[in-house]
Amino acid sequence: MTKMNLGTHPFLLGFEQLERMVEQAAKSGKDGYPPFNIEQVSDRAYRITLAVAGFADDDLSITVENAKLVIRGAQNDDGQERVFLHRGIAGRQFMKSFVLADGVDVKGAHTEHGLLHIDLERAEPERLVQTIQIKKG
């Protein structure tokens, strides 16, 4: 299959950044930890849900950096010496990032039953009509 270069297609002017964003998204989706869902709640609203069992609210951070939603988790070591006979619960650090389209804003986040819910909303697009004057000569 031939890779289409968006920047050189004659009908897609100014979409070079879109190609870079798609490549970034493909690279960031390789790690499956923690598992997550993305659901469309309405025509303009979305929810990302991450399974973060074992993480306290203070162990999690959510930022938006250069049109990327970045979720980080790092459990604080409480300093107690514990001896595990079996350790099957993952407690490792993670960073998950999602590329946000223009006009998509983070409306809020909350945890419930070991899940982190992040609500997103796409702004209503402006209806803009521009008339271009044609100059003679």
Phi, psi and chi 1 to 4 in degrees:
 res  aa     phi    psi   chi1   chi2   chi3   chi4
   1 MET       -  136.2 -178.6  159.2   77.4      -
   2 THR   -86.3  133.8  -53.7      -      -      -
   3 LYS   -80.0  126.7  178.3 -178.6  171.9 -172.5
   4 MET   -87.8  127.9 -178.3  174.1   71.7      -
   5 ASN   -88.4  110.5 -173.8  -15.1      -      -
   6 LEU   -63.3  -32.1  -64.8  175.6      -      -
   7 GLY   -68.8  -19.7      -      -      -      -
   8 THR  -110.1   -0.4   59.2      -      -      -
   9 HIS   -73.4  131.0 -166.7  -81.2      -      -
  10 PRO   -65.0  -19.6   20.1  -28.4      -      -
  11 PHE  -102.1   -1.5  -60.6  116.7      -      -
  12 LEU  -119.0   78.1  -61.3  173.7      -      -
  13 LEU   -87.1  130.5  -58.7  174.1      -      -
  14 GLY    81.9   16.4      -      -      -      -
  15 PHE  -100.8   19.3  -77.3   88.5      -      -
  16 GLU   -60.6  -38.7  -62.1   84.0    8.5      -
  17 GLN   -65.1  -33.2 -176.9  179.6    0.0      -
  18 LEU   -60.7  -41.8  178.1   61.7      -      -
  19 GLU   -62.5  -42.0 -174.6  173.7   21.4      -
  20 ARG   -64.1  -38.9  -73.9 -168.6  -62.4  -86.4
  21 MET   -65.7  -38.8  -70.7  170.2   61.9      -
  22 VAL   -65.5  -41.1  169.3      -      -      -
  23 GLU   -64.2  -41.1  -72.1  174.1    3.2      -
  24 GLN   -62.0  -43.6  -83.1 -177.0  -26.7      -
  25 ALA   -63.8  -39.2      -      -      -      -
  26 ALA   -65.0  -38.9      -      -      -      -
  27 LYS   -69.4  -38.6  -71.6  177.4 -173.8  173.9
  28 SER   -77.6  -15.2   67.1      -      -      -
  29 GLY   -88.3    7.6      -      -      -      -
  30 LYS   -75.5  -33.9  -59.5 -121.4 -169.9  -97.4
  31 ASP   -85.9  127.7 -176.1   17.5      -      -
  32 GLY   -90.4    6.2      -      -      -      -
  33 TYR  -112.5  132.1  179.4   77.2      -      -
  34 PRO   -79.6  157.5   29.9  -34.0      -      -
  35 PRO   -65.6  151.4   17.0  -23.7      -      -
  36 PHE  -147.8  160.5   64.7   92.8      -      -
  37 ASN  -122.7  150.1  -67.7  -23.8      -      -
  38 ILE  -126.6  124.6  -59.0  173.9      -      -
  39 GLU  -129.1  149.4   59.7 -175.0  -61.2      -
  40 GLN   -95.0  116.5 -174.5  166.6    0.2      -
  41 VAL   -85.8  -36.0  179.1      -      -      -
  42 SER  -152.5 -171.3   71.2      -      -      -
  43 ASP   -59.7  -31.3  -72.7  -15.6      -      -
  44 ARG  -123.0    6.6  -64.2 -174.0   -9.3 -107.2
  45 ALA  -122.1  142.4      -      -      -      -
  46 TYR  -132.8  160.3  -53.4   92.7      -      -
  47 ARG  -138.4  129.3  174.7  174.4  -84.7  179.0
  48 ILE  -104.4  129.7  -61.5  172.2      -      -
  49 THR  -123.1  124.5  -58.2      -      -      -
  50 LEU  -113.2  140.4  -74.4   86.4      -      -
  51 ALA   -82.6  109.6      -      -      -      -
  52 VAL  -125.8   39.1  -67.8      -      -      -
  53 ALA   -58.2  134.9      -      -      -      -
  54 GLY    94.0  -13.1      -      -      -      -
  55 PHE   -96.4  129.8  -73.7   85.8      -      -
  56 ALA   -79.2  161.6      -      -      -      -
  57 ASP   -56.7  -36.3  -70.5   -8.5      -      -
  58 ASP   -70.4  -16.1  -68.4  -19.6      -      -
  59 ASP   -82.4   -9.7  -63.6  -22.9      -      -
  60 LEU  -111.1  145.5  -57.6  168.1      -      -
  61 SER  -139.5  145.0   71.8      -      -      -
  62 ILE  -129.6  125.6  -56.8  168.7      -      -
  63 THR  -135.0  159.0   57.6      -      -      -
  64 VAL  -116.1  118.5  176.4      -      -      -
  65 GLU  -127.9  113.2  -54.9  167.6    8.1      -
  66 ASN    51.5   54.8  -61.2  -36.5      -      -
  67 ALA    63.3   21.8      -      -      -      -
  68 LYS  -121.7  129.5  -80.6 -168.0  -14.2 -173.8
  69 LEU   -84.4  122.6  171.6   66.3      -      -
  70 VAL  -120.8  123.2  179.8      -      -      -
  71 ILE  -113.9  127.5  -57.6  112.4      -      -
  72 ARG  -123.3  144.8  -68.0 -179.0  176.3   91.2
  73 GLY  -136.0  131.2      -      -      -      -
  74 ALA  -147.4  115.4      -      -      -      -
  75 GLN   -78.3  135.8  -68.4  177.1  -37.0      -
  76 ASN   -80.3  132.2  -66.1  -35.0      -      -
  77 ASP   -76.2  118.5 -172.9    8.9      -      -
  78 ASP   -76.4    1.2   55.5    8.7      -      -
  79 GLY    82.6   -4.5      -      -      -      -
  80 GLN   -78.3  138.0  -66.2  178.3  -15.6      -
  81 GLU   -83.3  116.8  -68.8  -67.1  -36.1      -
  82 ARG  -123.9  143.2  -58.4 -171.8  -47.3 -172.4
  83 VAL  -109.5  115.0  177.5      -      -      -
  84 PHE   -92.7  129.0  -69.4   95.3      -      -
  85 LEU   -83.8  -29.4  -60.1  179.3      -      -
  86 HIS  -150.0  134.1  171.2   75.0      -      -
  87 ARG  -125.3   99.0 -172.5  164.3 -171.3  172.4
  88 GLY  -110.2   -6.1      -      -      -      -
  89 ILE   -93.7  119.3  -60.5  172.2      -      -
  90 ALA   -68.2  134.0      -      -      -      -
  91 GLY  -129.6   25.9      -      -      -      -
  92 ARG   -85.1  163.7   63.7 -177.0 -167.7 -115.4
  93 GLN   -71.5  156.6  -64.2 -178.0    8.3      -
  94 PHE  -147.7  159.0   70.5   86.5      -      -
  95 MET  -141.3  123.3 -176.6 -176.4   88.5      -
  96 LYS  -121.9  132.8 -149.9   41.6  127.5  175.1
  97 SER  -129.3  147.2   62.1      -      -      -
  98 PHE  -132.3  131.7  -59.7   87.2      -      -
  99 VAL   -80.6  128.7  178.2      -      -      -
 100 LEU  -100.0  134.8  -59.9  177.5      -      -
 101 ALA   -71.7  158.9      -      -      -      -
 102 ASP   -57.1  135.3  -72.3  -20.7      -      -
 103 GLY    88.7   -3.1      -      -      -      -
 104 VAL   -94.8  123.7  173.6      -      -      -
 105 ASP  -119.1  149.1  -64.9  -43.4      -      -
 106 VAL   -82.1  121.4  177.7      -      -      -
 107 LYS   -94.2  -21.9  -68.8  -59.6  178.6 -173.9
 108 GLY   166.3  172.4      -      -      -      -
 109 ALA  -150.4  147.7      -      -      -      -
 110 HIS  -154.9  156.9   69.1  -81.3      -      -
 111 THR  -108.3  148.3   55.2      -      -      -
 112 GLU  -160.5  122.9  177.9 -176.9   34.4      -
 113 HIS    54.4   41.3  -54.9  -63.5      -      -
 114 GLY    79.4   11.6      -      -      -      -
 115 LEU  -119.0  140.0  -60.1  172.1      -      -
 116 LEU  -103.4  119.4  171.2   63.3      -      -
 117 HIS  -105.6  128.4  -57.7  -72.8      -      -
 118 ILE  -121.0  120.3  -56.8  167.4      -      -
 119 ASP   -98.2  131.9  -65.9  -46.9      -      -
 120 LEU  -122.2  152.3  -50.6  168.6      -      -
 121 GLU  -143.0  136.8 -172.3  172.2  -83.0      -
 122 ARG   -94.2  127.0 -174.9  179.7   61.8 -133.6
 123 ALA   -65.5  149.6      -      -      -      -
 124 GLU   -65.2  125.7 -175.3   71.4   34.8      -
 125 PRO   -68.2  143.2   20.9  -27.7      -      -
 126 GLU   -70.9  139.3  -73.2 -174.9   38.1      -
 127 ARG   -90.8  103.4  -51.4  -96.1 -174.6 -119.2
 128 LEU  -124.6  124.3 -176.9   64.8      -      -
 129 VAL  -118.3  127.7  175.6      -      -      -
 130 GLN  -120.3  127.4 -176.8  178.9    7.3      -
 131 THR   -98.7  128.9  -57.7      -      -      -
 132 ILE  -103.0  123.1  -49.6  -59.9      -      -
 133 GLN   -78.0  137.8  -65.1  -65.4  -36.9      -
 134 ILE   -99.3  120.4  -58.6  172.3      -      -
 135 LYS   -87.3  144.7  -62.5  178.9 -178.0  178.0
 136 LYS   -85.2  142.6  -65.9 -176.8 -179.5 -176.5
 137 GLY    72.4      -      -      -      -      -
